[in-house]
Every structure is written in C-alpha cells, then in structure tokens.
Amino acid sequence: MERVHDPQRMRHRVGTSRSGGRRVGFVPTMGALHAGHESLVRRGLEECDDVAVSIFVNPTQFGPSEDFAKYPRPFEDDCARLERLGVRWLFAPDSTTMYPSGEATRIRVGGPAEGFEAAFRPGHFDGVATVVAKLFHAVPADFAYFGEKDWQQSVVVRRMVADLLLPVEVVVCPTRREPDGLAMSSRNAYLDPSERALAPMIHGSLQRACEAWARGEGVVEIERDCRAWLSGLGFDVDYWSVVDEDSLRPLAGISEPPAGMPRILVACRLGRTRLIDTLRLPKR
Ligand code: AMP
C-alpha cells in the first residue's frame, strides 16, 4: 500500500490506473477503523480493481464543543489494517493541504442536509460536503463507498454529487453491528462499561419499532413509545423519527404512503457520547 499525502500525486495515481482500464473505488474515512469501515473496503475490492482509502479527521464537520481534539487517531494500526485488506493507496492529507491558509470556500447543501443531525450539529453537513468534494477531486474514483449508518450523510453526499455533476457513483453499504446489535462506530470507544452495556438498546428500539410496525401501529405511537422507552433506560434522545428515506420527510401525521421507503433515524446521547443508528422499514 502506498501512502500518499499530496492530492496531485493521488490524482495522478488514480488517473493512471483508470486510463489503463482499471476500475477504482474510494472509501473516505476519519480513521479509527473498525469492521464497518472494513466492510466498505471489502465491497470496493470486490467491485473494483484498485481501492483508495482516505484518513482525514475533518475539523470543519465538528462543532466547537465536539470531540475533534479527542477523536481517536490510531494511524499506524489503521495503516496495518488497510495493508492487510489489500488497499492500493492510503490518502492521508494534512489539515493545511485540505484547508490552505486563507481558505474561504464552503459547500452548503440544503434539502436533506436540514433537520435531524443538522439541528443538533449546526454546520456539520457544510463541513462534510466540503471535505467530500475536496476528497473526490483528490481521488477521482469510479465508485465511492459510504455507510448506511450515517444515512442522512449518504443522502447529502448523493444530493451534492447530483447537483455538482460530480463524475462518481456513490454506493451505500449496510451497517455492520457488534454481536449485541450496537452499530459499530469509532465513537463506541468513548463508552464506559455501563454505557457500553446499555448502548445496544438503541438497536433494541429499532427492533421494537419494527415489531410494532408489523402489527400495524401508527408512526406517531411508535415514535412516542420508542423515545419514551430509550429515555426511561437513561438515554437523552435527540431525535427518533420515521422518515421517507429519500426526502427525509417525517411520516408522522401523514396519511398517504411515502414515495421512498420508510426509515427510522435515531440519535441519542449516553453520558457524553452521541450515537446514531438507522433502519429501513418494509412498505405497508
Ligand atoms: P467515519 O470514519 O466515521 O467518517 O466513517 C467512514 C465511513 O464508514 C462512512 O461512510 C460511514 O458511514 C461508514 N461507517 C461507519 N460505521 C459503519 C458501520 N458500522 N457499518 C458500515 N459502515 C460504517
């Protein structure tokens, strides 16, 4: 695996590979890699000839009171994992490369970038869209792999790709979970043992909702029940909502069936750790 820090060199590597007829996949990450990230890499390796992974802890997607400084950065362990998987290039730019002195440009996505995460993390998706656009320029791949766990992010990225006519196909991959159902996340490392024991109940709420949905219960009742259930267990629930997965429009109080599939979006805090999860529901 070649470690590349310079965007121009990275672009050249990908360009040479693609002009030789090879398909290139790209997995953007913030490092602290786990089996969820690995599943994106494996999917890329299945579908492409070469895979590039980026590791960049993007400062502009963290709010002032968020965990940017303490975000885990086990860089050499991450490199060893990617090397074992068979990744061809690791793109690891530094902050001044991604945000040169005097930088003054941001991408602002509306529509799906409003509400949910954006309501609790102002400016987050501007930071995500901006860094993803920069990364797509540095790593001009055929396919870019994102995780379903960050569903709103995946919708925002697809919106931006469509709106800016970016020549890349976004592939969204299923959420990898721990055996007890907790969605894998770099932030799970922040949980103390008692929080870690409770955290799978987020997934528990998704299953609880799934059963209620199958019994024909209404969206409003399901949301109310699941929020109260999680709160009763000790979670601070930021949101727990059933939405149309394409538009992210809430389904509560709406009688006509959604155009897209129904999907639960949940974010809650356990102590100082904020966790998110999601599940698609069957149409009914
Ligand atoms: P991050 O390093 O948290 O920015 O995540 C990088 C990519 O990995 C994003 O596209 C995430 O959605 C994806 N990802 C994170 N956790 C998981 C998971 N448990 N399963 C699958 N993909 C994931």
Residues whose N, C-alpha, C, O or C-beta is under 5 A from the ligand:
A	BS01	AMP	P28 T29 M30 G31 G36 H37 Y145 F146 G147 E148 K149 D150 C173 P174 T175 R176 A183 M184 S185
